[in-house]
Amino acid sequence: FGFTEGALVDAIRSGKWVLLDEINLASSETLQRLCGLLDDTKGSVTLTERGDSNAIQRNSSFRLFAAMNPATDSGKKDLPLSLRSRFTEIYVHELDDALELRSVAAKYLNGVII
């Protein structure tokens, strides 16, 4: 068995942007590990799973975005306040109108759909 660094570690090192979709479905342990990374602009993460004792400092261009459905949806939970407070929240209402949905999709898909 060998530990392999994944996409998140690569993004932290190289300054890429990451989207964590459905973040509120992640385990408590996983969410807790993100807190140190988001503490401030010099946030870091230590790969204790690999036995590291030195933290990986995040690149100044690194950005972390997260998306989730409201906790009122079946099986969903709220994010812990300790993590939630590190994000800027934007609530997007569900698009129920088919014409409005089509208009938004067409704008971002550059006319791929009609």
MIPA-57652 format. One line per 5 residues: their letters; for each residue x, y, z of N, C-alpha, C, O. Coordinates in nm, 2 decimals. Each point is the difference from the previous one (the first is absolute). Layout:
// MIPA-57652
a = X,Y,Z,X,Y,Z,X,Y,Z,X,Y,Z  ...
***
This chain:
// MIPA-57652
fgfte = 0.08,-0.12,0.00,-0.08,0.12,0.00,0.09,0.12,0.00,0.09,0.01,0.08  -0.12,0.09,-0.17,0.07,0.12,0.00,-0.09,0.12,-0.01,-0.11,-0.01,-0.07  0.14,0.12,0.14,-0.08,0.12,0.00,0.03,0.07,-0.13,0.11,0.03,-0.04  -0.22,0.02,-0.03,0.01,0.07,-0.12,-0.07,0.14,0.02,-0.12,0.00,0.04  0.19,0.11,-0.06,-0.06,0.13,0.01,-0.11,0.01,-0.11,0.02,-0.04,-0.11
galvd = -0.13,0.10,0.14,-0.11,0.02,-0.09,-0.01,0.14,-0.05,0.09,0.08,0.01  -0.20,-0.06,-0.08,-0.03,0.13,-0.07,0.00,0.12,0.10,0.05,0.11,-0.04  -0.10,-0.13,0.16,0.00,0.11,0.10,0.14,0.05,0.04,0.03,0.12,0.00  0.05,-0.22,0.03,0.14,0.03,0.04,0.07,0.07,-0.12,0.07,0.10,0.02  -0.09,-0.15,-0.14,0.06,0.07,-0.12,-0.05,0.14,-0.01,0.08,0.09,-0.03
airsg = -0.21,-0.07,0.05,-0.05,0.14,-0.01,0.05,0.09,0.11,0.03,0.12,-0.03  -0.01,-0.17,0.15,0.06,0.08,0.11,0.14,0.04,-0.04,0.03,0.12,0.02  0.05,-0.21,-0.07,0.14,0.03,-0.03,0.01,0.10,-0.12,0.08,0.09,0.00  -0.16,-0.12,-0.11,0.02,0.07,-0.12,-0.09,0.13,-0.02,0.01,0.07,-0.10  -0.11,-0.05,0.19,-0.09,0.11,-0.01,-0.12,-0.01,-0.09,-0.05,0.10,-0.05
kwvll = 0.01,-0.22,0.03,-0.12,-0.03,-0.08,-0.13,0.03,0.08,0.01,0.02,0.12  -0.12,-0.01,-0.19,-0.13,0.01,0.07,-0.07,-0.13,0.01,0.01,-0.08,-0.09  -0.08,0.06,0.20,-0.06,-0.13,0.03,-0.15,0.03,0.04,-0.03,0.09,0.07  -0.06,-0.18,-0.13,-0.14,0.01,0.04,-0.03,-0.13,0.07,0.01,-0.11,-0.06  -0.06,0.12,0.19,-0.04,-0.12,0.07,-0.15,0.00,0.00,-0.07,0.08,0.07
deinl = 0.01,-0.16,-0.16,-0.14,-0.01,-0.02,-0.07,-0.09,0.11,0.06,-0.10,0.04  -0.17,0.14,0.01,-0.07,-0.07,0.11,0.09,-0.02,0.12,0.00,-0.11,0.06  0.06,0.22,-0.02,0.10,0.00,0.11,-0.07,-0.05,0.13,0.07,-0.06,0.08  -0.20,0.08,-0.06,-0.06,-0.04,0.12,-0.02,-0.15,0.01,-0.06,-0.04,0.10  0.09,-0.03,-0.20,0.00,-0.15,0.01,0.13,-0.06,0.04,0.01,-0.12,0.02
asset = 0.09,0.20,-0.01,0.13,-0.05,0.05,0.00,-0.04,0.14,-0.08,0.06,0.08  0.17,-0.14,-0.04,0.01,-0.05,0.14,0.05,0.12,0.09,0.07,0.09,-0.05  -0.10,-0.10,0.18,0.05,0.11,0.09,0.15,0.01,0.00,0.05,0.11,0.01  0.02,-0.23,-0.02,0.14,0.00,0.00,0.06,0.08,-0.12,0.09,0.08,0.01  -0.15,-0.11,-0.12,0.04,0.07,-0.13,-0.02,0.15,0.01,0.09,0.08,-0.03
lqrlc = -0.21,-0.04,0.08,-0.03,0.14,0.02,0.10,0.07,0.09,0.04,0.12,-0.02  -0.01,-0.19,0.13,0.09,0.06,0.10,0.14,0.03,-0.05,0.06,0.10,0.03  -0.02,-0.19,-0.13,0.14,0.02,-0.06,0.00,0.13,-0.08,0.11,0.05,-0.02  -0.22,-0.01,-0.03,-0.01,0.12,-0.09,0.02,0.13,0.08,0.04,0.10,-0.05  -0.07,-0.10,0.18,0.00,0.12,0.08,0.14,0.06,0.00,0.01,0.13,-0.01
glldd = 0.09,-0.20,0.04,0.14,0.05,0.00,0.04,0.06,-0.13,0.07,0.10,0.00  -0.12,-0.15,-0.11,0.03,0.05,-0.13,-0.06,0.13,-0.03,0.05,0.08,-0.07  -0.17,-0.06,0.14,-0.07,0.13,-0.03,0.01,0.10,0.12,-0.08,0.10,0.00  0.17,-0.13,0.09,0.01,0.10,0.12,0.03,0.14,-0.05,-0.06,0.09,0.05  0.15,-0.07,-0.14,0.04,0.13,-0.05,0.07,-0.02,-0.13,0.00,-0.11,-0.05
tkgsv = 0.06,0.21,0.00,0.07,-0.01,-0.13,0.12,-0.08,0.00,0.05,-0.04,-0.10  0.00,0.00,0.22,0.12,-0.08,0.01,-0.04,-0.14,0.05,0.08,-0.07,0.06  -0.21,0.03,-0.07,-0.05,-0.13,0.04,0.08,-0.11,-0.05,0.07,0.01,-0.11  -0.07,-0.12,0.17,0.08,-0.12,-0.04,-0.07,-0.13,0.04,-0.10,0.00,0.07  0.15,-0.11,-0.12,-0.05,-0.13,0.03,0.12,-0.09,0.02,0.10,0.01,-0.07
tlter = -0.11,-0.10,0.17,0.11,-0.10,0.02,-0.05,-0.14,-0.03,-0.11,-0.04,0.04  0.18,-0.03,-0.12,-0.04,-0.13,-0.05,0.04,-0.11,0.11,0.10,-0.07,-0.03  -0.17,0.07,0.14,0.04,-0.10,0.10,-0.02,-0.14,-0.04,0.06,-0.09,0.06  -0.15,0.07,-0.16,-0.02,-0.14,-0.05,0.13,-0.06,-0.06,0.02,-0.12,0.00  0.06,0.21,-0.05,0.13,-0.04,-0.06,0.11,0.00,0.10,0.11,-0.04,-0.02
gdsna = -0.14,0.09,0.14,0.10,0.01,0.11,0.08,0.13,0.00,0.10,0.02,0.07  -0.15,0.08,-0.15,0.07,0.13,-0.01,-0.02,0.08,0.13,-0.10,-0.01,0.07  0.20,0.09,-0.03,-0.01,0.09,0.11,0.01,0.14,-0.05,-0.03,0.09,0.08  0.07,-0.07,-0.21,0.01,0.13,-0.05,-0.13,0.04,-0.08,-0.05,-0.09,-0.08  0.00,0.21,0.10,-0.12,0.04,-0.06,0.02,0.04,-0.15,0.11,0.05,-0.03
iqrns = -0.21,-0.07,-0.05,0.01,0.05,-0.14,-0.07,0.13,0.00,-0.12,0.02,0.03  0.20,0.09,-0.06,-0.05,0.13,-0.01,-0.08,0.02,-0.13,0.04,-0.05,-0.10  -0.15,0.12,0.11,-0.08,0.02,-0.12,0.06,0.11,-0.08,0.04,0.10,0.05  -0.05,-0.12,-0.18,0.04,0.10,-0.10,-0.09,0.12,0.01,-0.12,-0.02,0.03  0.17,0.14,-0.05,-0.09,0.12,0.02,-0.11,0.00,-0.11,-0.10,0.08,0.02
sfrlf = 0.11,-0.15,-0.13,-0.11,0.00,-0.10,-0.10,-0.11,0.03,-0.10,0.00,-0.07  0.12,-0.09,0.16,-0.09,-0.10,0.03,-0.14,0.05,0.05,0.00,0.10,0.08  -0.11,-0.15,-0.14,-0.13,0.04,0.04,-0.08,-0.13,0.02,0.01,-0.09,-0.07  -0.10,0.09,0.18,-0.08,-0.11,0.03,-0.15,0.05,-0.01,-0.04,0.09,0.08  -0.04,-0.15,-0.16,-0.14,0.02,-0.01,-0.07,-0.12,0.04,0.05,-0.11,-0.01
aamnp = -0.17,0.13,0.07,-0.08,-0.12,0.04,-0.14,0.03,-0.03,-0.05,0.11,0.00  -0.02,-0.22,-0.03,-0.14,0.01,-0.04,-0.08,-0.11,0.09,0.06,-0.10,0.03  -0.18,0.13,0.00,-0.08,-0.10,0.07,-0.15,0.04,-0.01,-0.04,0.11,-0.03  -0.04,-0.21,0.05,-0.14,0.02,0.00,-0.04,0.02,0.15,0.07,-0.03,0.09  -0.18,0.10,-0.07,-0.04,0.04,0.14,-0.02,-0.13,0.08,-0.03,-0.11,-0.05
atdsg = 0.06,0.13,0.18,-0.02,-0.11,0.09,-0.14,-0.06,0.01,-0.02,-0.10,0.06  -0.07,0.18,-0.11,-0.14,-0.05,0.00,-0.03,-0.11,-0.10,-0.10,-0.07,0.01  0.19,0.05,-0.11,-0.01,-0.11,-0.09,0.03,-0.13,0.07,0.08,0.00,0.10  -0.14,-0.11,-0.15,0.01,-0.13,0.07,0.15,-0.04,0.00,0.07,0.00,-0.10  -0.03,-0.04,0.22,0.14,-0.05,0.02,0.11,0.10,0.01,0.11,-0.03,0.02
kkdlp = -0.15,0.16,-0.03,0.10,0.10,0.01,0.02,0.05,0.14,-0.09,-0.01,0.08  0.20,0.07,-0.05,0.03,0.06,0.13,0.06,0.14,-0.02,0.06,0.03,-0.10  -0.07,0.05,0.21,0.06,0.13,-0.01,0.15,-0.02,0.02,0.05,-0.09,0.06  0.03,0.19,-0.11,0.14,0.00,0.02,0.03,0.05,0.15,-0.08,0.08,0.05  0.18,-0.13,0.01,0.03,0.05,0.13,0.03,0.15,-0.01,0.07,0.04,-0.09
lslrs = -0.11,0.03,0.19,0.03,0.15,0.00,0.15,0.03,-0.01,0.03,0.10,-0.06  0.05,-0.18,0.12,0.15,0.02,-0.01,0.05,0.00,-0.14,0.10,0.07,-0.03  -0.17,-0.14,-0.06,0.04,0.00,-0.15,-0.08,0.10,-0.08,0.05,0.07,-0.08  -0.18,-0.07,0.11,-0.09,0.09,-0.07,0.04,0.14,0.01,-0.02,0.08,-0.10  0.07,-0.03,0.21,0.04,0.14,0.02,0.12,0.03,-0.09,0.03,0.12,-0.01
rftei = 0.04,-0.21,-0.05,0.12,0.03,-0.08,-0.04,0.02,-0.15,0.08,0.03,-0.08  -0.21,-0.04,0.05,-0.05,0.02,-0.14,-0.09,0.12,0.00,-0.05,0.04,0.10  0.04,0.01,-0.22,-0.10,0.10,-0.03,-0.12,-0.07,-0.07,0.02,-0.07,-0.09  -0.14,0.08,0.15,-0.11,-0.08,-0.05,-0.08,0.08,-0.10,-0.03,0.12,0.02  -0.01,-0.19,-0.12,-0.09,0.06,-0.10,-0.11,-0.10,-0.02,0.02,-0.12,-0.05
yvhel = -0.14,0.15,0.08,-0.12,-0.09,-0.02,-0.06,0.02,-0.14,-0.03,0.12,-0.04  0.02,-0.23,-0.03,-0.06,0.01,-0.13,-0.13,-0.08,0.00,-0.01,-0.12,0.03  -0.10,0.19,-0.06,-0.13,-0.06,0.00,-0.01,-0.10,-0.12,0.06,0.02,-0.10  -0.14,-0.12,0.12,-0.01,-0.10,-0.10,-0.08,0.06,-0.12,-0.09,0.08,0.02  0.14,-0.11,-0.14,-0.07,0.05,-0.12,-0.11,-0.10,-0.03,0.02,-0.11,-0.05
ddale = -0.14,0.16,0.07,-0.12,-0.08,-0.03,-0.06,0.02,-0.14,-0.07,-0.08,-0.06  0.09,0.20,0.01,-0.05,0.04,-0.13,0.09,-0.05,-0.11,0.12,0.03,-0.01  -0.18,-0.11,-0.08,0.07,-0.07,-0.11,0.07,0.10,-0.09,0.12,-0.02,-0.04  -0.19,0.13,0.01,0.06,0.10,-0.09,0.12,0.07,0.07,0.10,0.02,-0.07  -0.11,0.01,0.19,0.11,0.06,0.08,0.12,-0.10,0.01,0.12,0.04,-0.02
lrsva = -0.15,-0.16,0.04,0.11,-0.10,0.01,0.07,-0.02,-0.14,0.12,0.00,0.00  -0.20,0.00,-0.10,0.06,-0.01,-0.14,0.09,0.12,-0.03,0.10,-0.01,-0.06  -0.15,0.13,0.10,0.07,0.12,-0.03,0.14,0.00,0.08,0.10,0.04,-0.06  -0.10,-0.08,0.18,0.13,-0.01,0.08,0.09,-0.10,-0.06,0.12,0.03,-0.02  -0.17,-0.15,-0.01,0.08,-0.10,-0.06,0.06,0.04,-0.14,0.12,-0.03,-0.02
akyln = -0.20,0.09,-0.06,0.05,0.05,-0.13,0.11,0.10,0.01,0.09,0.00,-0.07  -0.10,0.09,0.17,0.10,0.10,0.02,0.13,-0.06,0.03,0.11,0.04,-0.05  -0.11,-0.14,0.14,0.13,-0.06,0.05,0.05,-0.12,-0.09,0.11,-0.04,0.01  -0.20,-0.01,-0.10,0.04,-0.11,-0.09,0.02,0.05,-0.14,0.01,-0.08,-0.09  0.00,0.21,0.08,0.03,0.07,-0.13,-0.08,-0.06,-0.12,0.05,-0.03,-0.10
gvii = -0.18,0.02,0.12,-0.09,-0.03,-0.10,0.00,-0.15,-0.04,-0.05,-0.04,-0.10  0.11,-0.05,0.18,0.01,-0.14,-0.02,-0.14,-0.06,0.00,-0.03,-0.09,-0.07  -0.06,0.15,0.16,-0.14,-0.05,0.01,-0.09,0.10,-0.06,0.03,0.12,-0.01  -0.15,-0.16,-0.02,-0.10,0.09,-0.06,-0.11,0.01,0.11,-0.10,0.08,-0.03
***
